[in-house]
Amino acid sequence: AKMFSDTAGNQVVLVLAALAALYIVLGMLYESLIHPLTILSTLPSAGGGALLALMACGMEFSVIALIGVLLLCGIVKKNAIMMIDFALEAARTRNLPPDKAIYEACLLRFRPIMMTTAAAILGAVPLALGHGDGAEIRQPLGVTIVGGLLVSQMLTLYTTPVVYLCLDRLSRRFKIWRKGRRRAAGDEVRAAR
């Protein structure tokens, strides 16, 4: 019981450490503080789907289920990466506005996103449905992956473009605000002279 309680306490730390590592890597990749948040916004739907699938199957959230959620983080964020990466490249190279860039990204990346997600789901189905020796250990892993991918796939195709546009607008407003503060500071310096 003590080992189980210690493990349960460490699960929160593991999930937070995984999210922090993902944010740092994505921040370095995109050289931005905003776009990693867009990509990480896909993870709550995956985690929620995994928990719903576990509850529907009457399984507990074990260490193996936690491993499934951590795997899910990597699989699910690639959907957002495919869209955001394409949209950023289109905005930079072809000077497309953010709404047209993300719309084009959604259209052109829909098929690869669906194909990779379907492959991951089909690969996890044998784990979720398997019986025999050790099935009680493997099943939570498969159930979390299948449930998380199904729910996140349905939601992130809609939410990722919305979050991208909202955070892009917020970033533009922040840049305008910062320029205004610099001008005001410059005017104060000139007035003091």
C-alpha positions in Angstrom: 0.0 0.0 0.0 2.9 2.4 0.8 4.5 1.6 -2.6 1.2 2.3 -4.3 0.7 5.6 -2.6 4.3 6.6 -3.4 3.7 5.7 -7.0 0.4 7.6 -7.2 2.2 10.7 -5.8 4.9 10.4 -8.4 2.5 10.2 -11.3 1.6 13.9 -11.0 5.3 14.8 -11.0 5.9 12.6 -14.0 3.1 14.1 -16.0 4.2 17.7 -15.2 7.8 16.9 -16.0 6.7 15.4 -19.4 4.7 18.6 -20.2 7.6 20.8 -19.2 10.0 18.8 -21.4 7.5 19.0 -24.3 7.1 22.8 -23.9 10.8 23.4 -23.8 11.5 21.3 -26.9 8.7 22.8 -28.8 9.7 26.3 -27.7 13.2 25.7 -29.0 11.9 24.2 -32.2 9.5 27.2 -33.1 11.6 29.9 -31.3 8.3 31.0 -29.7 6.6 31.0 -26.4 3.1 31.0 -27.9 3.1 28.2 -30.5 4.1 25.4 -28.0 0.9 26.3 -26.1 -1.1 25.8 -29.2 0.4 22.3 -29.6 0.0 21.4 -25.9 -3.6 22.5 -26.0 -4.3 19.1 -27.7 -3.2 17.1 -24.7 -6.2 17.6 -22.3 -8.6 16.1 -24.8 -6.3 13.1 -25.1 -6.0 12.7 -21.4 -9.7 13.1 -20.9 -10.4 10.5 -23.6 -8.0 8.0 -22.0 -9.7 8.5 -18.6 -13.1 8.1 -20.1 -12.0 4.9 -21.9 -10.6 3.5 -18.7 -13.8 4.3 -16.8 -16.0 2.8 -19.6 -13.9 -0.5 -19.4 -14.0 -0.6 -15.6 -10.2 -0.3 -15.3 -8.2 1.6 -12.8 -5.6 4.3 -13.6 -2.5 2.3 -13.0 1.2 2.8 -13.8 0.7 1.1 -17.1 -2.2 3.5 -17.9 0.1 6.4 -17.0 2.6 5.0 -19.5 -0.2 4.9 -22.1 -1.0 8.6 -21.3 2.7 9.6 -21.7 2.8 7.7 -25.1 -0.4 9.5 -26.0 1.2 12.9 -25.4 3.7 12.1 -28.1 1.2 10.7 -30.6 -1.4 13.4 -30.1 0.8 16.4 -30.3 2.1 15.3 -33.8 -1.4 16.2 -35.2 -1.0 19.8 -34.0 2.6 19.9 -35.0 1.6 18.9 -38.6 -0.9 21.7 -38.8 1.0 24.4 -37.0 4.3 23.7 -38.7 2.6 24.0 -42.1 0.7 27.1 -41.2 3.8 28.9 -39.8 5.8 28.0 -42.9 3.0 29.2 -45.2 2.8 32.5 -43.3 6.6 33.0 -43.4 7.3 32.0 -47.0 4.1 33.1 -48.8 3.0 35.9 -46.4 -0.4 34.4 -45.9 -2.5 35.8 -43.1 -2.9 33.4 -40.1 -6.5 32.4 -40.9 -5.7 31.4 -44.4 -2.5 29.7 -43.4 -4.2 27.5 -40.8 -7.1 26.8 -43.1 -4.7 25.6 -45.9 -2.8 23.6 -43.3 -6.0 21.9 -42.2 -6.9 21.0 -45.7 -3.5 19.7 -46.8 -2.6 17.9 -43.5 -6.0 16.2 -42.9 -5.1 13.0 -44.7 -1.7 12.4 -43.1 -3.2 13.2 -39.7 -6.0 10.7 -40.2 -3.7 8.0 -41.6 -1.2 8.2 -38.7 -3.9 8.3 -36.1 -5.7 5.3 -37.7 -2.4 3.4 -37.8 -1.8 4.1 -34.1 -5.3 3.1 -33.1 -5.2 -0.1 -35.1 -1.9 -0.9 -33.5 -3.3 -0.4 -30.0 -6.5 -2.4 -30.6 -4.8 -5.8 -30.1 -3.4 -4.6 -26.7 -6.9 -3.4 -25.6 -8.7 -6.6 -26.7 -6.0 -9.1 -25.9 -6.6 -12.0 -23.5 -4.3 -14.6 -21.9 -1.3 -14.4 -19.8 -0.4 -10.8 -18.8 -3.4 -9.3 -20.5 -4.4 -7.4 -17.4 -1.2 -5.5 -17.7 -1.4 -4.8 -21.4 -5.1 -3.9 -21.6 -4.9 -0.5 -19.8 -2.1 0.5 -22.1 -4.2 -0.3 -25.2 -7.4 1.2 -23.8 -5.8 4.5 -22.9 -4.2 4.8 -26.3 -7.4 3.9 -28.3 -9.7 6.1 -26.1 -7.3 9.1 -26.0 -6.7 9.0 -29.8 -10.4 8.7 -30.6 -11.5 11.6 -28.5 -8.5 13.8 -29.3 -8.9 13.2 -33.0 -12.5 14.3 -33.0 -11.7 17.4 -31.0 -8.3 18.6 -32.1 -9.2 19.0 -35.7 -11.5 21.7 -34.6 -9.8 23.2 -31.6 -6.2 23.5 -32.8 -7.0 26.1 -35.5 -9.1 28.1 -33.1 -6.4 28.1 -30.4 -3.8 28.9 -33.1 -5.8 32.0 -34.2 -6.5 33.1 -30.7 -2.9 32.9 -29.5 -1.7 34.5 -32.7 -4.0 37.5 -32.1 -2.9 37.7 -28.5 0.8 37.6 -29.7 0.1 40.5 -32.2 -1.6 42.6 -29.5 1.3 42.0 -27.1 3.7 43.2 -29.8 1.7 46.3 -30.4 1.5 47.0 -26.7 5.2 46.5 -26.3 5.9 48.9 -29.2 3.7 51.5 -27.6 5.5 51.2 -24.3 8.9 51.6 -26.1 7.6 54.7 -27.8 6.3 56.1 -24.5 9.6 55.4 -22.8 11.5 57.0 -25.7 9.2 60.1 -25.5 9.9 60.4 -21.8 13.6 60.2 -22.3 13.4 62.9 -25.0 11.2 65.1 -22.8 13.7 64.7 -19.9 16.6 66.0 -22.1 
